[in-house]
Amino acid sequence: HRTVCPHEMVKCSNGCGFGLKRHELDIHLHNTCRKRIVSCVYCHKQDEYQIINGDHNDECPDYPLPCPNNGCGEITKRHLITQHKTVCPHEMVMCSSEC
């Protein structure tokens, strides 16, 4: 009975260190464990929840960013922002007419 008892305290099998009752383990592993494997909603990279929802968003090439130019407001993937700025009508450029 002890090896299958739903009330026995067990450690998370993902290695997060969390202790819980055996009958709560499945919910923890799939919904709340910080070490569960998830996919980035933008680039679909798979990694631990704590990484995808932490530092990854600061690096994700497909993370949506607003154009930094005042008045533009276009949302562009991080890896395309430089390309967008070359065609953005709000990009500041030096006037060739010496205004």
DRENTORKOL-3810 file (N, C-alpha, C; in nm, 4 decimals):
REM DRENTORKOL-3810
@n.u->0.0824; n.v->-0.1200; n.w->0.0000; ca.u->0.0000; ca.v->0.0000; ca.w->0.0000; c.u->0.0866; c.v->0.1261; c.w->0.0000
@n.u->0.1964; n.v->0.1234; n.w->0.0712; ca.u->0.2760; ca.v->0.2449; ca.w->0.0873; c.u->0.3318; c.v->0.2974; c.w->-0.0441
@n.u->0.3670; n.v->0.2106; n.w->-0.1368; ca.u->0.4251; ca.v->0.2575; ca.w->-0.2626; c.u->0.3211; c.v->0.3191; c.w->-0.3559
@n.u->0.1933; n.v->0.3038; n.w->-0.3262; ca.u->0.0881; ca.v->0.3630; ca.w->-0.4089; c.u->-0.0087; c.v->0.4488; c.w->-0.3272
@n.u->0.0178; n.v->0.4647; n.w->-0.1992; ca.u->-0.0717; ca.v->0.5410; ca.w->-0.1125; c.u->-0.0829; c.v->0.6852; c.w->-0.1632
@n.u->-0.2042; n.v->0.7345; n.w->-0.1926; ca.u->-0.2210; ca.v->0.8693; ca.w->-0.2450; c.u->-0.1867; c.v->0.9796; c.w->-0.1444
@n.u->-0.1760; n.v->0.9453; n.w->-0.0175; ca.u->-0.1481; ca.v->1.0451; ca.w->0.0860; c.u->-0.0019; c.v->1.0482; c.w->0.1299
@n.u->0.0793; n.v->0.9578; n.w->0.0758; ca.u->0.2209; ca.v->0.9563; ca.w->0.1100; c.u->0.2873; c.v->1.0825; c.w->0.0550
@n.u->0.3779; n.v->1.1410; n.w->0.1338; ca.u->0.4525; ca.v->1.2585; ca.w->0.0900; c.u->0.5648; c.v->1.2131; c.w->-0.0037
@n.u->0.5748; n.v->1.2777; n.w->-0.1200; ca.u->0.6770; ca.v->1.2461; ca.w->-0.2198; c.u->0.7411; c.v->1.3762; c.w->-0.2677
@n.u->0.8585; n.v->1.3628; n.w->-0.3263; ca.u->0.9276; ca.v->1.4779; ca.w->-0.3852; c.u->0.8934; c.v->1.4861; c.w->-0.5338
@n.u->0.8939; n.v->1.6042; n.w->-0.5865; ca.u->0.8686; ca.v->1.6258; ca.w->-0.7288; c.u->0.9711; c.v->1.5494; c.w->-0.8116
@n.u->0.9254; n.v->1.4743; n.w->-0.9099; ca.u->1.0153; ca.v->1.3956; ca.w->-0.9940; c.u->1.0871; c.v->1.4802; c.w->-1.0998
@n.u->1.0495; n.v->1.6077; n.w->-1.1126; ca.u->1.1213; ca.v->1.6981; ca.w->-1.2032; c.u->1.2453; c.v->1.7572; c.w->-1.1370
@n.u->1.2591; n.v->1.7360; n.w->-1.0065; ca.u->1.3769; ca.v->1.7830; ca.w->-0.9359; c.u->1.3684; c.v->1.9248; c.w->-0.8822
@n.u->1.2476; n.v->1.9803; n.w->-0.8685; ca.u->1.2363; ca.v->2.1173; ca.w->-0.8169; c.u->1.2484; c.v->2.1220; c.w->-0.6653
@n.u->1.2408; n.v->2.0049; n.w->-0.5993; ca.u->1.2548; ca.v->1.9990; ca.w->-0.4543; c.u->1.1243; c.v->2.0105; c.w->-0.3789
@n.u->1.0148; n.v->2.0329; n.w->-0.4481; ca.u->0.8853; ca.v->2.0493; ca.w->-0.3843; c.u->0.8357; c.v->1.9159; c.w->-0.3307
@n.u->0.7848; n.v->1.9150; n.w->-0.2076; ca.u->0.7274; ca.v->1.7960; ca.w->-0.1477; c.u->0.5757; c.v->1.8082; c.w->-0.1434
@n.u->0.5060; n.v->1.7016; n.w->-0.1780; ca.u->0.3606; ca.v->1.7041; ca.w->-0.1812; c.u->0.3054; c.v->1.5631; c.w->-0.1713
@n.u->0.1747; n.v->1.5538; n.w->-0.1535; ca.u->0.1106; ca.v->1.4218; ca.w->-0.1472; c.u->0.1084; c.v->1.3600; c.w->-0.2860
@n.u->0.1234; n.v->1.2270; n.w->-0.2897; ca.u->0.1307; ca.v->1.1548; ca.w->-0.4161; c.u->0.0139; c.v->1.1896; c.w->-0.5095
@n.u->-0.1065; n.v->1.2046; n.w->-0.4556; ca.u->-0.2229; ca.v->1.2313; ca.w->-0.5408; c.u->-0.2207; c.v->1.3740; c.w->-0.5981
@n.u->-0.1340; n.v->1.4598; n.w->-0.5479; ca.u->-0.1206; ca.v->1.5960; ca.w->-0.5995; c.u->-0.0081; c.v->1.6087; c.w->-0.7019
@n.u->0.0719; n.v->1.5037; n.w->-0.7166; ca.u->0.1915; ca.v->1.5084; ca.w->-0.7994; c.u->0.1618; c.v->1.5372; c.w->-0.9465
@n.u->0.0638; n.v->1.4723; n.w->-1.0047; ca.u->0.0342; ca.v->1.4894; ca.w->-1.1469; c.u->-0.0021; c.v->1.6349; c.w->-1.1784
@n.u->-0.0846; n.v->1.6947; n.w->-1.0962; ca.u->-0.1228; ca.v->1.8352; ca.w->-1.1175; c.u->-0.0001; c.v->1.9247; c.w->-1.1053
@n.u->0.0818; n.v->1.8990; n.w->-1.0049; ca.u->0.2038; ca.v->1.9781; ca.w->-0.9863; c.u->0.2964; c.v->1.9663; c.w->-1.1078
@n.u->0.3204; n.v->1.8441; n.w->-1.1536; ca.u->0.4129; ca.v->1.8215; ca.w->-1.2650; c.u->0.3696; c.v->1.8928; c.w->-1.3927
@n.u->0.2396; n.v->1.9005; n.w->-1.4167; ca.u->0.1898; ca.v->1.9561; ca.w->-1.5426; c.u->0.1452; c.v->2.1017; c.w->-1.5354
@n.u->0.1202; n.v->2.1529; n.w->-1.4144; ca.u->0.0630; ca.v->2.2872; ca.w->-1.4050; c.u->0.1418; c.v->2.3880; c.w->-1.3219
@n.u->0.2131; n.v->2.3442; n.w->-1.2203; ca.u->0.2742; ca.v->2.4416; ca.w->-1.1307; c.u->0.4243; c.v->2.4242; c.w->-1.1091
@n.u->0.4815; n.v->2.3149; n.w->-1.1481; ca.u->0.6248; ca.v->2.2922; ca.w->-1.1259; c.u->0.7073; c.v->2.3904; c.w->-1.2086
@n.u->0.8011; n.v->2.4598; n.w->-1.1443; ca.u->0.8848; ca.v->2.5571; ca.w->-1.2150; c.u->0.9850; c.v->2.4895; c.w->-1.3066
@n.u->1.0025; n.v->2.3574; n.w->-1.2923; ca.u->1.0960; ca.v->2.2841; ca.w->-1.3778; c.u->1.0245; c.v->2.2035; c.w->-1.4867
@n.u->0.8930; n.v->2.2207; n.w->-1.4993; ca.u->0.8216; ca.v->2.1499; ca.w->-1.6066; c.u->0.8646; c.v->2.2085; c.w->-1.7409
@n.u->0.8600; n.v->2.1267; n.w->-1.8447; ca.u->0.9015; ca.v->2.1691; ca.w->-1.9777; c.u->0.7822; c.v->2.2360; c.w->-2.0472
@n.u->0.8064; n.v->2.3574; n.w->-2.0964; ca.u->0.7051; ca.v->2.4325; ca.w->-2.1696; c.u->0.7680; c.v->2.4876; c.w->-2.2969
@n.u->0.6841; n.v->2.5341; n.w->-2.3868; ca.u->0.7307; ca.v->2.5956; ca.w->-2.5107; c.u->0.7075; c.v->2.7454; c.w->-2.5056
@n.u->0.8013; n.v->2.8199; n.w->-2.5589; ca.u->0.7852; ca.v->2.9638; ca.w->-2.5725; c.u->0.6700; c.v->2.9882; c.w->-2.6710
@n.u->0.5775; n.v->3.0762; n.w->-2.6350; ca.u->0.4633; ca.v->3.1029; ca.w->-2.7226; c.u->0.5038; c.v->3.1784; c.w->-2.8484
@n.u->0.6228; n.v->3.2362; n.w->-2.8503; ca.u->0.6670; ca.v->3.3149; ca.w->-2.9647; c.u->0.7570; c.v->3.2368; c.w->-3.0597
@n.u->0.8613; n.v->3.1708; n.w->-3.0083; ca.u->0.9569; ca.v->3.1001; ca.w->-3.0954; c.u->0.9462; c.v->2.9477; c.w->-3.0841
@n.u->0.8666; n.v->2.8999; n.w->-2.9892; ca.u->0.8412; ca.v->2.7569; ca.w->-2.9680; c.u->0.9601; c.v->2.6784; c.w->-2.9138
@n.u->1.0631; n.v->2.7477; n.w->-2.8673; ca.u->1.1747; ca.v->2.6800; ca.w->-2.8007; c.u->1.1211; c.v->2.6124; c.w->-2.6748
@n.u->1.1692; n.v->2.4930; n.w->-2.6452; ca.u->1.1279; ca.v->2.4219; ca.w->-2.5252; c.u->1.2361; c.v->2.4281; c.w->-2.4196
@n.u->1.1936; n.v->2.4559; n.w->-2.2965; ca.u->1.2852; ca.v->2.4606; ca.w->-2.1827; c.u->1.2006; c.v->2.4594; c.w->-2.0561
@n.u->1.2683; n.v->2.4692; n.w->-1.9425; ca.u->1.1971; ca.v->2.4711; ca.w->-1.8144; c.u->1.1131; c.v->2.5978; c.w->-1.8042
@n.u->0.9985; n.v->2.5865; n.w->-1.7382; ca.u->0.9068; ca.v->2.6989; ca.w->-1.7187; c.u->0.9783; c.v->2.8205; c.w->-1.6637
@n.u->1.0634; n.v->2.8002; n.w->-1.5629; ca.u->1.1315; ca.v->2.9134; ca.w->-1.4990; c.u->1.2252; c.v->2.9861; c.w->-1.5949
@n.u->1.2782; n.v->2.9179; n.w->-1.6941; ca.u->1.3676; ca.v->2.9798; ca.w->-1.7923; c.u->1.2870; c.v->3.0507; c.w->-1.9005
@n.u->1.1866; n.v->2.9816; n.w->-1.9552; ca.u->1.1040; ca.v->3.0407; ca.w->-2.0610; c.u->1.0344; c.v->3.1669; c.w->-2.0116
@n.u->0.9858; n.v->3.1658; n.w->-1.8887; ca.u->0.9153; ca.v->3.2825; ca.w->-1.8355; c.u->1.0067; c.v->3.3771; c.w->-1.7595
@n.u->1.1348; n.v->3.3572; n.w->-1.7698; ca.u->1.2323; ca.v->3.4445; ca.w->-1.7048; c.u->1.3208; c.v->3.5100; c.w->-1.8080
@n.u->1.4464; n.v->3.4699; n.w->-1.8100; ca.u->1.5455; ca.v->3.5316; ca.w->-1.8988; c.u->1.5174; c.v->3.5127; c.w->-2.0476
@n.u->1.4483; n.v->3.4069; n.w->-2.0841; ca.u->1.4260; ca.v->3.3810; ca.w->-2.2272; c.u->1.3528; c.v->3.4966; c.w->-2.2953
@n.u->1.2564; n.v->3.5569; n.w->-2.2280; ca.u->1.1824; ca.v->3.6671; ca.w->-2.2892; c.u->1.2716; c.v->3.7859; c.w->-2.3223
@n.u->1.3846; n.v->3.7985; n.w->-2.2530; ca.u->1.4794; ca.v->3.9064; ca.w->-2.2825; c.u->1.5671; c.v->3.8744; c.w->-2.4033
@n.u->1.5640; n.v->3.7493; n.w->-2.4489; ca.u->1.6495; ca.v->3.7048; ca.w->-2.5588; c.u->1.5730; c.v->3.6489; c.w->-2.6776
@n.u->1.4483; n.v->3.6112; n.w->-2.6583; ca.u->1.3705; ca.v->3.5435; ca.w->-2.7624; c.u->1.3698; c.v->3.6245; c.w->-2.8917
@n.u->1.4137; n.v->3.5650; n.w->-3.0032; ca.u->1.4195; ca.v->3.6387; ca.w->-3.1297; c.u->1.2813; c.v->3.6751; c.w->-3.1841
@n.u->1.1790; n.v->3.6023; n.w->-3.1440; ca.u->1.0447; ca.v->3.6280; ca.w->-3.1948; c.u->0.9564; c.v->3.7054; c.w->-3.0967
@n.u->1.0142; n.v->3.7476; n.w->-2.9837; ca.u->0.9375; ca.v->3.8240; ca.w->-2.8849; c.u->0.8914; c.v->3.9555; c.w->-2.9487
@n.u->0.7628; n.v->3.9902; n.w->-2.9352; ca.u->0.7121; ca.v->4.1128; ca.w->-2.9971; c.u->0.7545; c.v->4.2373; c.w->-2.9208
@n.u->0.8117; n.v->4.3322; n.w->-2.9946; ca.u->0.8558; ca.v->4.4588; ca.w->-2.9364; c.u->0.7921; c.v->4.5742; c.w->-3.0128
@n.u->0.7601; n.v->4.6819; n.w->-2.9424; ca.u->0.7101; ca.v->4.8000; ca.w->-3.0134; c.u->0.8267; c.v->4.8719; c.w->-3.0813
@n.u->0.8002; n.v->4.9308; n.w->-3.1952; ca.u->0.9024; ca.v->5.0110; ca.w->-3.2629; c.u->0.9456; c.v->5.1216; c.w->-3.1674
@n.u->1.0763; n.v->5.1451; n.w->-3.1538; ca.u->1.1240; ca.v->5.2470; ca.w->-3.0608; c.u->1.1025; c.v->5.3911; c.w->-3.1093
@n.u->1.0602; n.v->5.4070; n.w->-3.2339; ca.u->1.0404; ca.v->5.5415; ca.w->-3.2868; c.u->0.9087; c.v->5.6009; c.w->-3.2377
@n.u->0.9150; n.v->5.7243; n.w->-3.1886; ca.u->0.7954; ca.v->5.7934; ca.w->-3.1406; c.u->0.6929; c.v->5.8064; c.w->-3.2525
@n.u->0.5696; n.v->5.7685; n.w->-3.2216; ca.u->0.4608; ca.v->5.7814; ca.w->-3.3165; c.u->0.4366; c.v->5.6614; c.w->-3.4045
@n.u->0.5248; n.v->5.5638; n.w->-3.4052; ca.u->0.5066; ca.v->5.4479; ca.w->-3.4935; c.u->0.4062; c.v->5.3501; c.w->-3.4339
@n.u->0.4404; n.v->5.2896; n.w->-3.3228; ca.u->0.3505; ca.v->5.1958; ca.w->-3.2573; c.u->0.3440; c.v->5.0564; c.w->-3.3177
@n.u->0.4160; n.v->5.0314; n.w->-3.4255; ca.u->0.4126; ca.v->4.8967; ca.w->-3.4849; c.u->0.4823; c.v->4.7975; c.w->-3.3934
@n.u->0.4238; n.v->4.6789; n.w->-3.3829; ca.u->0.4807; ca.v->4.5701; ca.w->-3.3029; c.u->0.5538; c.v->4.4769; c.w->-3.3995
@n.u->0.6803; n.v->4.4489; n.w->-3.3698; ca.u->0.7657; ca.v->4.3698; ca.w->-3.4583; c.u->0.8429; c.v->4.2669; c.w->-3.3776
@n.u->0.8690; n.v->4.1519; n.w->-3.4375; ca.u->0.9529; ca.v->4.0516; ca.w->-3.3718; c.u->1.0908; c.v->4.1107; c.w->-3.3460
@n.u->1.1513; n.v->4.0729; n.w->-3.2326; ca.u->1.2817; ca.v->4.1276; ca.w->-3.1934; c.u->1.3840; c.v->4.1187; c.w->-3.3065
@n.u->1.3936; n.v->4.0045; n.w->-3.3740; ca.u->1.4968; ca.v->3.9891; ca.w->-3.4765; c.u->1.4675; c.v->4.0692; c.w->-3.6038
@n.u->1.3483; n.v->4.1272; n.w->-3.6138; ca.u->1.3138; ca.v->4.2067; ca.w->-3.7314; c.u->1.3099; c.v->4.3573; c.w->-3.7042
@n.u->1.3377; n.v->4.3976; n.w->-3.5802; ca.u->1.3243; ca.v->4.5388; ca.w->-3.5449; c.u->1.4213; c.v->4.6274; c.w->-3.6239
@n.u->1.5436; n.v->4.5820; n.w->-3.6462; ca.u->1.6407; ca.v->4.6605; ca.w->-3.7229; c.u->1.5930; c.v->4.6768; c.w->-3.8669
@n.u->1.5416; n.v->4.5701; n.w->-3.9234; ca.u->1.4881; ca.v->4.5750; ca.w->-4.0599; c.u->1.3691; c.v->4.6710; c.w->-4.0665
@n.u->1.2812; n.v->4.6661; n.w->-3.9674; ca.u->1.1651; ca.v->4.7562; ca.w->-3.9650; c.u->1.2094; c.v->4.9021; c.w->-3.9614
@n.u->1.3112; n.v->4.9309; n.w->-3.8827; ca.u->1.3557; ca.v->5.0700; ca.w->-3.8692; c.u->1.4059; c.v->5.1280; c.w->-4.0013
@n.u->1.4498; n.v->5.0428; n.w->-4.0949; ca.u->1.4970; ca.v->5.0937; ca.w->-4.2243; c.u->1.3815; c.v->5.1428; c.w->-4.3121
@n.u->1.2595; n.v->5.0987; n.w->-4.2831; ca.u->1.1431; ca.v->5.1408; ca.w->-4.3621; c.u->1.0407; c.v->5.2178; c.w->-4.2791
@n.u->1.0660; n.v->5.2351; n.w->-4.1517; ca.u->0.9716; ca.v->5.3031; ca.w->-4.0629; c.u->0.9626; c.v->5.4517; c.w->-4.1004
@n.u->0.8418; n.v->5.5015; n.w->-4.1253; ca.u->0.8277; ca.v->5.6435; ca.w->-4.1605; c.u->0.8581; c.v->5.7377; c.w->-4.0439
@n.u->0.8703; n.v->5.6837; n.w->-3.9237; ca.u->0.8995; ca.v->5.7657; ca.w->-3.8060; c.u->1.0478; c.v->5.7613; c.w->-3.7661
@n.u->1.1288; n.v->5.6918; n.w->-3.8433; ca.u->1.2725; ca.v->5.6838; ca.w->-3.8147; c.u->1.3374; c.v->5.8193; c.w->-3.8417
@n.u->1.4163; n.v->5.8664; n.w->-3.7469; ca.u->1.4867; ca.v->5.9934; ca.w->-3.7631; c.u->1.6064; c.v->5.9716; c.w->-3.8562
@n.u->1.6181; n.v->6.0568; n.w->-3.9554; ca.u->1.7299; ca.v->6.0497; ca.w->-4.0496; c.u->1.7876; c.v->6.1905; c.w->-4.0661
@n.u->1.9135; n.v->6.1967; n.w->-4.1053; ca.u->1.9758; ca.v->6.3255; ca.w->-4.1338; c.u->1.9211; c.v->6.3794; c.w->-4.2650
@n.u->1.8847; n.v->6.5043; n.w->-4.2675; ca.u->1.8306; ca.v->6.5658; ca.w->-4.3882; c.u->1.9460; c.v->6.5932; c.w->-4.4854
@n.u->1.9304; n.v->6.5481; n.w->-4.6063; ca.u->2.0341; ca.v->6.5692; ca.w->-4.7070; c.u->2.0284; c.v->6.7101; c.w->-4.7673
@n.u->1.9261; n.v->6.7841; n.w->-4.7329; ca.u->1.9127; ca.v->6.9207; ca.w->-4.7847; c.u->1.9656; c.v->7.0252; c.w->-4.6876
@n.u->2.0298; n.v->6.9818; n.w->-4.5810; ca.u->2.0872; ca.v->7.0691; ca.w->-4.4797; c.u->1.9851; c.v->7.1642; c.w->-4.4180
@n.u->1.8687; n.v->7.1114; n.w->-4.3849; ca.u->1.7614; ca.v->7.1919; ca.w->-4.3239; c.u->1.8015; c.v->7.2403; c.w->-4.1848
END
